[in-house]
Amino acid sequence: MKTNRRTFLQNAASLLALSPLSLSATLANCHPSIRTKAVKPYIVFVTGDHEYSGELTLPYIADELEKNYGMRTKILEAHPDYNSEKDIPGLEALKEADLAVFFLRWRQLPQEQLQYIDDYLKSGKPVMGFRTTTHAFNYPDGDERNRWNAFGEFAFGAPPGWGGAAKHTHYGHKSTTDVTILPEAAKNPILTGVEPAFHAASWLYRVLPDYPAKGAVPLLMGKSINPDKEAIDNPVAWTWKNQWGGKAFMTTLGHPEDFRVESFQRLVINAIHWELGKPVPKWKGKIDIDVPYGHPKK
């Protein structure tokens, strides 16, 4: 026992003497039980949308992950505000991320910022997307970055941008969505604790008939309530594996009021754990989220 205690103290002293970079490298080579306790998963949230206040809702999820689920997080925001389409500072954080979460809409980032996203995708690490991330980028014809307009497709198996041949659209701002668990997905761990049916404020996105992409696993189906045109039911959450082997989770929900719904909160927390290869955790209780729609005045 004395020998074990002496060895422990010597190892601890050695770790304290290391620089942060050396410490990380040393921990990576430690016994698995020590490494698991010392290195927390690092999640980077990339926000920038004109409409749904993703830069306000996702920090609540991040805080919950840090407080109750043993994770580290970072929130990146468009600069100088959510309407800025050409600058999201700090994307170099993706180099260290274990999971990247995107809530974007029609950005036109410079190539040096896109490169961090490109490198992350090609690393095969997992990605998560919310709602308007199906049309995260909006570069004009002739721009060499135009391929990024299909980010939703190649990262998440979603339609390649708004409109177009896929006719990706929604059923009107006065509509809402009834959400149900698909029977064949009922035992999926991501749906643990999610009510069989719940209501969402998001107006339903049309992704069918060609999306989600081949190989996707639909989890939730949405039915438009009070649509402004003839509507069909559409998947509102699915998993997929992209071409680089990265696990993807995508939901077309994401209205600020959706984040108040406990079933939606559980869906998100569960999906984050699934993306990281972790078991679904014991639920710590409903998160108090109250963000208004339409970006509150600052």
N, C-alpha and C positions, 0 to 999 in steps of 0.2 A: 504493500500500500504506500509506504514511504517513497519507494522507488518511482511508482506511478505519479505520485504528487510532485516529486522533484522534476520528473520529465515534463509534466504539464507546465510547471512554472517556468522552466527553461524555454519551452516552446512559446509560451505566452510572451516572455521577455523578448524573444527573437522577433516575433510578429510586430510588437510595438516599436521596434527599432527600424522597421522597414518603411520606405516611402509608400504613399498610397498605391502607386503603380506596381511596385514590387510586392506589396501586400496582396493585391488582386491576383497576381501571378502565382504567389505562394499558396493562396487559398485554393486556387484552381487545381493544385496538385495534392491538396490535403485529403485525408480520409473522407469518404462521401458524407458521413454524418456531420463532420465539422463544416464541410463546404456548404451543405444544404442550409445549415443554421446561419452561416456567415454571409452568404451571397443571396440577396433578395432579387427576384425578377425585376427588370427595369422596363417600364412601359412608357413610351413616348406618344403623347396625344398631339396630333397635328390638326389645328383648327383654322377655319377661314371660310365662312359662308355669309351671305348677305341677309339671310332670312331667319334662321332657326336658332340663333344664339348658341351655337355649339361651343364657343369659347367660354360660355357661362354654365352650361349644363355638365359638360364633361369634367370640369374641375371637381364637382360633387362626387363623381364616380372615382376620380383619382384620390380624393381625400379619403373616401371609404376604403379603397384598396390599401392605402398606407396605414390607416387607423386600425382596420379589422382583419386584413387579409395578408399582411406581411410582405407588401410589395413596395417598390420605389417607383415614382412617377415623375414625369415632366410634361408641362403643358406648353405648347408652342402656339403663338397667335399671329395673325396677320398684322402688319405694321404699316401705318400708325393705328389703324382700327380695322374692324371686320370688313369694311368696304374696300380696303386696299387689296388689289388682286395680284400685285407684282412683288410682294416681299413677305416672307415668313422667316424671320431670323431664327437661328439656332438649329437648323435642320441637321447640322453635323452631329447632333445628339443621336441620330439614327445609327451612327456607327457602333454605338454601345448598346442599342436597344435590343431587348428580347422579344418585344412585341410593338408594332406600330399601329396606332389607331387613327383613322382619318375621318374627319368631318369637314369636307371641302365643297366649294361650289364655284365653278367658273373662274378659276385662278389662271394667271399668266406669269408664272414664276420664271426667273432667269435660269439659264441652263445650269449654272453652277449650283443652284438650289435643287433643281430637278435631279442633278447627278446623285445627290445624297439619297433621294428616293429610289432612283434607278439601282444604285448599288445595294440598297437594302433589299429590294425585291429580288435581285439576282443572288442574294445570299441564301435564299430559300427560307428565310425566317417568316413567321406568321404575320398576317395582316387582318385588321378589322375595319369595316367601313359602315358609316351611317348615311342614310337617306341620299342627300344630294351628291354624295361621293360617286354616284353613278355618272355624274357629269362634273367631275372635280375640276377639269381644265377646259379652257375655251380659247384655243389659239386659232388665228385666222388662216384661211387657205394660203398656201405658199410659205408659211412659217415652218422652219425645219423642226419645230417642236410640236407640230400639228398631231403627230401620232399619240401624244399624251391625252388628246381629247377622248381616246378610247381606254383611258386608265381603268374605268369601271369594268370593262370587259377583260383586259389582260391581268388585272390584279384580283378581281372578285367574281368573274363569271357573270357580270351584270351587263345590261345593254351598253353599247359603246357610245355613250353620250346621249344628250337629249334629242328627241325627235328622230330624224334620219330614217334609214331603212327599217330600223327596229320599231319605229313609231312609239318610242318611249315617252310616256305622257302621264298625266294624272286626271282625276275625275272631278276637279273643281274645288275651289277654296271654301265652299260652303258644305262640302261633304266631310264625313268622318269614316272610320273603318272598324268593322267588327272583325276581330282576330280569333282564329281557332287553331288548335294544335292539329296537325295532320295525323290521322290515326296510325299510319305506318311509322311515324317519328316519335310516337308517345314515349318510348323507352329511351330516347336519346338523352344522355346525361345533361346536355345543355338545357333541356326542358324541365329539369328537376325543380319542383316547386312552382312551376309556371301554371297558372290556372288554365283549364281546358279551353276557356273562352274569356276574352276580355275586350274592352273597347279602347280604341286609340284615336287621338285627335288628328293624326296624320291623314291627309287625303291620300287615297290609295294610288300607288304607282302601278302603271301597266308595264310589265316586263315580258309577259307571254306574247307570242307563242315560242319565240326562239331562245328565251332566257328564263331562268338561270341556265348557264352553259352546260353542255354534256358533262356528266359526272357529278353534278351538284346534288346535294341532299337537301331538299326543301324541308323546313321544320314547321313553319307557320303559314297559314293561308289567310288572306284578307278579303273581306266583302265590303264593297263601297256602299255607304249609307247616304242617301240623297245625292247621287251623282248628277253631274251636269250633262252627261251623255250616256249612251248605252254602255253598261259596264259588265265586265266579267271578273270573276274571282282571280286573284293573283297571289303568288307567294310573296311574303313580306320578310322572310328570314330564311337563310340557307347557309350551308357550308360547302366548301369546294377545295380543290387543290390546284393551284396555278401551275404554269409551265415550268417554274423553277422549283417546284416541290413544296412551296409554302402553303401552309394551312390558311384558308381564308374563311372568315365569317362576315356575312353581309346582311344588313337589315335596311329595308327602305322606310322603316319607321324612324322617328327622330324629332318630331315636333316637341317643343319644350314641355307640353302637357303630358306627352308620353312618358317622360322621365319621372313624373309623379306617380305613375302606376307601378305598384309593387311587382307585378308579374314581369313588366318590362325591365325593371331594375334587376330582378333575379336572372332574367335572360342574359343581360349584359355581363353581370358578374360571373355567371356560369360559363359563358362563352369565352371570357378572358382566361379563366382557368383551363378550359379545354384547349385553347390556342397554345397555352404554355405547357401543355402536357401534364397538367396537374388534375387531381380528382376534384370533383365539384365540392366546394366547402360547405360546412354547416352555415346556414343563413344567419346573419347577425341582426336582421331586422330591417324594416323599411327605412329608406333614406329620405330625409326631409329635403326635398328639392322643390323650389318654387321660383321658376324663371318664366317671365312673361313672353309671349310670342311677339316677334317683330322687332327684337332688339330694343330694350329700354333706353331712353335718352340718357346720355352721360353728362 
